[in-house]
């Protein structure tokens, strides 16, 4: 199986240079390999095709030095290294690896002079950590490295069959022939004693307990890990990983894996310290909630104003009354319009950020810094560098979310993201005001690996105020009233967090 993985890796690194008619080009995108931003030409942009992120891999090929031979008559590429041969034909979903047929999720295709292949295929077949940041339109690639001791989490996924050895009595042994996944898990989080599963697509989960009720198991049939999942959470070579839970005494870990390949099934296991009641909410709106508080979750009615929200968490000690520097980042801008179809994300983020800034300027002992005040595009590095340079106390990036065109799901709602643990309380504090302000579904506080929340040195959060791919959300977000309410909510959250 190691040899098969190596052949698949060669396939993934294939880049064909051949004139031809490609798919329609997309807006400017980015590729980050092992922490380095790679320069990509206008003709070699990342593209979304049938819901899949398609990536050009010429830069990776050049970095790793693979040999590619092109037959212009048959439009066949032959990749060779150390006696191993791999053949692939443009627009053919079947590749040949040492005489064996390998099925691709989507066939490679030519865009100008560049061949694009599915990003998901990169992660699943090579062990490379991959991710797609829909906010910044960035592909993240981390090369696989040899393991140095240690072991994978308990849920494991062998190459030829998929089992969950820690969950005795399961019947998950399957072969890898075929893949019938119709939905994808895009993120996991555990907030307020609730497991929140973000989905792209509809699925009916099978939820049950095992081993004297000290485990809650969630099976998601016909489901795979989505492209963005790899960006939000770590997935090992065995297509498994885990979250360590420290704030809830009855939950030790949340484990996840590709439990079955045929049909493709994701298994999520909540490891408990003792038996616990739970309830499940699934409205097929892109969110599945397993509530360990024993009560069903519900969506609050829309609010017309921002009411008083009681303080539920103690504010951190500021230690002095010096001015606090708050950086407000209007996402995207200039050449980067962001997401959206009819109306662009940058046209929502800038006026909303400016409204937040105007309110903060009225607050004593608060100094406001904007990453942009007009339709320009500072890079992600520019934004985080600015916040670090001014030694900001807090950083907030304003965005609106979206899902790929053609997706079967149509989520609606508000999300708040953080990366480092020191930002969690700040995210929770602002989020509880923000959801009331938008009146949309509360999709929770979530952890993700965004550049601006990772590279900043102060508590930093990213707000996804709603989904521009949802016509209801889009209409609300582009009203002055809702933008004012969002601004008021953010200021209330900042003031509470700072103890003011």
HELIX and SHEET records of a PDB file:
HELIX    1   1 UNK A    2  UNK A   12  1                                  11    
HELIX    2   2 UNK A   42  UNK A   44  5                                   3    
HELIX    3   3 UNK A   58  UNK A   64  1                                   7    
HELIX    4   4 UNK A  119  UNK A  126  1                                   8    
HELIX    5   5 UNK A  227  UNK A  232  1                                   6    
HELIX    6   6 UNK A  346  UNK A  361  1                                  16    
HELIX    7   7 UNK A  380  UNK A  389  1                                  10    
HELIX    8   8 UNK A  421  UNK A  423  5                                   3    
HELIX    9   9 UNK A  424  UNK A  438  1                                  15    
HELIX   10  10 UNK A  451  UNK A  454  1                                   4    
HELIX   11  11 UNK A  471  UNK A  477  1                                   7    
HELIX   12  12 UNK A  480  UNK A  497  1                                  18    
SHEET    1   A 4 UNK A  36  UNK A  38  0                                        
SHEET    2   A 4 UNK A  30  UNK A  33 -1                                        
SHEET    3   A 4 UNK A 138  UNK A 142  1                                        
SHEET    4   A 4 UNK A 129  UNK A 133 -1                                        
SHEET    1   B 4 UNK A  47  UNK A  49  0                                        
SHEET    2   B 4 UNK A  52  UNK A  56 -1                                        
SHEET    3   B 4 UNK A 114  UNK A 118 -1                                        
SHEET    4   B 4 UNK A 109  UNK A 111 -1                                        
SHEET    1   C 5 UNK A  67  UNK A  71  0                                        
SHEET    2   C 5 UNK A  76  UNK A  81 -1                                        
SHEET    3   C 5 UNK A  84  UNK A  89 -1                                        
SHEET    4   C 5 UNK A  94  UNK A  97 -1                                        
SHEET    5   C 5 UNK A 100  UNK A 103 -1                                        
SHEET    1   D 2 UNK A 156  UNK A 157  0                                        
SHEET    2   D 2 UNK A 162  UNK A 163 -1                                        
SHEET    1   E 5 UNK A 223  UNK A 225  0                                        
SHEET    2   E 5 UNK A 183  UNK A 191  1                                        
SHEET    3   E 5 UNK A 194  UNK A 200 -1                                        
SHEET    4   E 5 UNK A 287  UNK A 291 -1                                        
SHEET    5   E 5 UNK A 279  UNK A 282 -1                                        
SHEET    1   F 5 UNK A 206  UNK A 210  0                                        
SHEET    2   F 5 UNK A 215  UNK A 220 -1                                        
SHEET    3   F 5 UNK A 264  UNK A 272 -1                                        
SHEET    4   F 5 UNK A 251  UNK A 261 -1                                        
SHEET    5   F 5 UNK A 240  UNK A 244 -1                                        
SHEET    1   G 6 UNK A 366  UNK A 370  0                                        
SHEET    2   G 6 UNK A 324  UNK A 330  1                                        
SHEET    3   G 6 UNK A 394  UNK A 401  1                                        
SHEET    4   G 6 UNK A 459  UNK A 467  1                                        
SHEET    5   G 6 UNK A 414  UNK A 418 -1                                        
SHEET    6   G 6 UNK A 442  UNK A 447  1                                        
END                                                                             
